[in-house]
Every structure is written in structure tokens, then in C-alpha cells.
Amino acid sequence: MRDHHHVIDANALQDRILQLESEHSGLDRLIDKMSDEPGFDDLELQRLKKRKLKVKDTIILLQLQLEPDTRA
């Protein structure tokens, strides 16, 4: 039963990673679009960049949970 629970957890982690990767891509496109527009809101752009970094950090942490470090 424990193995089944582990598979469900791994699937849930993978689903969350996919959601976050989609959000990261969307933020990337939005940041590019805002940067190209004259008179863009610099503060909002900074917030979006910080959010993008946080999303990327979360993706990395979740990936590490799926692929634990095997080095001794």
C-alpha cells in the first residue's frame, strides 16, 4: 500500500511541476511583452520577474523531491 501512495505522490508532484512550468512560460511571455511596450510599469515588471524566479525555485525543489540526490 505504501508503494501505491508513493506513486500517487509522484504523480501529484509531476502535475504540480507541469502547472508551474506553464505559469513560468506565461510569465516569461508577459515580461517580454511588457518590456517591449513603451512606458511599461517598472514596478509591475519587477514583481513579475520576482514571481517568475519564485516559480522556477519551486519547480527545482519539486524536481528534487522526485529525483533525490543519490550521492553519498
Buried (B, 14 or more C-beta within 10 A) or exposed (E): EEEEEEEEEEEEBEEBBEEBEEBBEEBBEBBEEBEEEEEEEEEEBEEBBEBBEEBBEBBEEBEEEEEEEEEE
